[in-house]
Amino acid sequence: MAGLALGLYLAGLRCRLVGVRVVERPLISKTWVRILLARTAHVLRTHVPRLQAGSVEMILSHRFLGGGYGHVTTAATEAMQSLFDSDGLMLEPTYTGKVAAALLEQVRADRARRLLFWHTYNGRDTAPQAATAHSARPLPEIITAWLNAAP
Protein backbone atom coordinates (compact mmCIF):
# COMPACT_ATOMS: atom_id res chain seq x y z
CA MET A 1 0.00 0.00 0.00
CA ALA A 2 2.87 2.36 0.81
CA GLY A 3 4.49 1.70 -2.56
CA LEU A 4 1.21 2.24 -4.39
CA ALA A 5 0.58 5.50 -2.52
CA LEU A 6 4.02 6.84 -3.43
CA GLY A 7 3.67 5.69 -7.04
CA LEU A 8 0.26 7.34 -7.35
CA TYR A 9 1.67 10.59 -6.00
CA LEU A 10 4.64 10.49 -8.39
CA ALA A 11 2.29 9.76 -11.28
CA GLY A 12 0.27 12.85 -10.35
CA LEU A 13 -3.00 10.95 -10.06
CA ARG A 14 -5.81 12.22 -7.85
CA CYS A 15 -7.31 9.29 -6.04
CA ARG A 16 -8.17 7.56 -2.83
CA LEU A 17 -6.23 4.41 -2.04
CA VAL A 18 -8.13 1.82 -0.02
CA GLY A 19 -6.29 -1.08 1.53
CA VAL A 20 -8.13 -4.05 2.98
CA ARG A 21 -6.59 -5.54 6.08
CA VAL A 22 -6.23 -9.33 5.97
CA VAL A 23 -4.20 -9.71 9.19
CA GLU A 24 -4.84 -8.72 12.78
CA ARG A 25 -4.33 -5.08 13.87
CA PRO A 26 -0.94 -5.48 15.56
CA LEU A 27 0.54 -6.61 12.24
CA ILE A 28 -0.71 -3.73 10.08
CA SER A 29 -2.06 -0.25 10.67
CA LYS A 30 -2.39 3.03 8.82
CA THR A 31 0.50 4.36 10.94
CA TRP A 32 2.74 1.49 9.81
CA VAL A 33 1.80 2.13 6.17
CA ARG A 34 2.71 5.82 6.61
CA ILE A 35 6.05 4.87 8.17
CA LEU A 36 6.83 2.60 5.20
CA LEU A 37 5.78 5.39 2.83
CA ALA A 38 8.06 7.92 4.57
CA ARG A 39 11.01 5.49 4.58
CA THR A 40 10.55 4.68 0.90
CA ALA A 41 10.31 8.38 0.01
CA HIS A 42 13.51 8.99 2.00
CA VAL A 43 15.36 6.31 0.04
CA LEU A 44 14.08 7.75 -3.24
CA ARG A 45 15.24 11.25 -2.25
CA THR A 46 18.82 9.97 -2.04
CA HIS A 47 18.59 9.35 -5.79
CA VAL A 48 16.14 12.12 -6.69
CA PRO A 49 16.87 15.00 -4.25
CA ARG A 50 13.97 17.19 -5.46
CA LEU A 51 11.38 14.50 -4.75
CA GLN A 52 8.55 15.87 -2.66
CA ALA A 53 6.58 13.60 -0.35
CA GLY A 54 3.07 13.45 -1.71
CA SER A 55 -0.25 13.27 -0.02
CA VAL A 56 -2.53 10.52 -1.25
CA GLU A 57 -5.70 9.88 0.70
CA MET A 58 -5.27 6.44 2.26
CA ILE A 59 -7.95 4.38 3.93
CA LEU A 60 -7.26 1.06 5.60
CA SER A 61 -10.46 -0.95 5.91
CA HIS A 62 -10.71 -3.33 8.86
CA ARG A 63 -14.20 -4.61 8.06
CA PHE A 64 -13.43 -7.60 5.86
CA LEU A 65 -10.98 -9.58 8.00
CA GLY A 66 -13.63 -11.87 9.45
CA GLY A 67 -12.28 -14.37 11.96
CA GLY A 68 -8.66 -13.52 11.19
CA TYR A 69 -5.91 -14.28 8.71
CA GLY A 70 -6.83 -17.11 6.41
CA HIS A 71 -10.42 -17.30 7.64
CA VAL A 72 -12.92 -17.50 4.81
CA THR A 73 -15.77 -15.00 4.96
CA THR A 74 -19.18 -15.19 3.34
CA ALA A 75 -18.61 -11.78 1.71
CA ALA A 76 -15.31 -12.95 0.18
CA THR A 77 -16.85 -16.18 -1.11
CA GLU A 78 -19.75 -14.28 -2.70
CA ALA A 79 -17.40 -11.69 -4.25
CA MET A 80 -15.16 -14.43 -5.65
CA GLN A 81 -18.14 -16.13 -7.27
CA SER A 82 -19.53 -12.85 -8.61
CA LEU A 83 -16.27 -11.79 -10.27
CA PHE A 84 -15.71 -15.26 -11.66
CA ASP A 85 -19.22 -15.35 -13.13
CA SER A 86 -19.00 -11.84 -14.61
CA ASP A 87 -15.36 -11.70 -15.75
CA GLY A 88 -13.80 -15.13 -15.30
CA LEU A 89 -11.52 -13.66 -12.62
CA MET A 90 -10.15 -16.32 -10.27
CA LEU A 91 -9.56 -15.10 -6.73
CA GLU A 92 -8.68 -16.77 -3.44
CA PRO A 93 -10.33 -16.23 -0.04
CA THR A 94 -7.39 -15.03 2.08
CA TYR A 95 -6.43 -11.86 0.20
CA THR A 96 -8.12 -11.08 -3.10
CA GLY A 97 -11.54 -12.39 -2.11
CA LYS A 98 -11.68 -10.02 0.86
CA VAL A 99 -10.50 -7.10 -1.27
CA ALA A 100 -13.11 -7.97 -3.90
CA ALA A 101 -15.79 -7.99 -1.19
CA ALA A 102 -14.76 -4.46 -0.21
CA LEU A 103 -14.77 -3.37 -3.84
CA LEU A 104 -18.22 -4.77 -4.55
CA GLU A 105 -19.61 -3.15 -1.41
CA GLN A 106 -18.25 0.20 -2.63
CA VAL A 107 -19.73 -0.37 -6.09
CA ARG A 108 -23.15 -1.00 -4.56
CA ALA A 109 -22.84 2.12 -2.37
CA ASP A 110 -21.76 4.51 -5.10
CA ARG A 111 -22.05 3.41 -8.72
CA ALA A 112 -20.81 6.80 -9.99
CA ARG A 113 -17.31 6.28 -8.64
CA ARG A 114 -14.42 5.04 -10.75
CA LEU A 115 -12.81 2.09 -9.01
CA LEU A 116 -9.71 0.08 -9.81
CA PHE A 117 -9.16 -3.42 -8.40
CA TRP A 118 -5.39 -3.90 -8.20
CA HIS A 119 -4.74 -7.64 -8.46
CA THR A 120 -1.06 -8.64 -8.50
CA TYR A 121 -1.88 -12.38 -8.74
CA ASN A 122 0.92 -13.62 -6.48
CA GLY A 123 4.21 -12.98 -4.76
CA ARG A 124 6.40 -14.92 -7.15
CA ASP A 125 9.67 -13.44 -8.41
CA THR A 126 8.92 -11.40 -11.52
CA ALA A 127 12.58 -10.74 -12.45
CA PRO A 128 12.44 -13.07 -15.51
CA GLN A 129 9.45 -11.17 -16.90
CA ALA A 130 10.97 -7.78 -16.08
CA ALA A 131 14.20 -8.71 -17.87
CA THR A 132 12.34 -9.24 -21.13
CA ALA A 133 9.80 -6.44 -20.72
CA HIS A 134 9.79 -3.28 -22.79
CA SER A 135 10.85 0.01 -21.21
CA ALA A 136 8.36 1.51 -18.80
CA ARG A 137 6.22 4.16 -20.41
CA PRO A 138 3.77 6.64 -18.89
CA LEU A 139 0.16 5.58 -18.73
CA PRO A 140 -1.73 6.31 -21.94
CA GLU A 141 -3.57 9.65 -21.80
CA ILE A 142 -6.95 7.92 -21.97
CA ILE A 143 -6.20 5.92 -18.80
CA THR A 144 -4.81 8.97 -16.95
CA ALA A 145 -7.91 10.96 -17.97
CA TRP A 146 -10.19 8.14 -16.82
CA LEU A 147 -8.42 7.89 -13.44
CA ASN A 148 -8.52 11.68 -12.98
CA ALA A 149 -12.15 12.12 -14.06
CA ALA A 150 -14.28 13.61 -11.33
CA PRO A 151 -16.99 11.22 -10.12
Protein Blocks (a to p, Z undefined) as FASTA:
>chain_A
ZZmmmmmmmnopacddddddfbdfklpcfklmmmmmmmmmmmmmmmmmmlccdddddddd
fklnmnoghiacfklmmmmmmmmmmnopacdfklmmmmmmmmmmmmmmommbccddddeh
iacdfklmmmmpccdddddfklmmmmmpcZZ
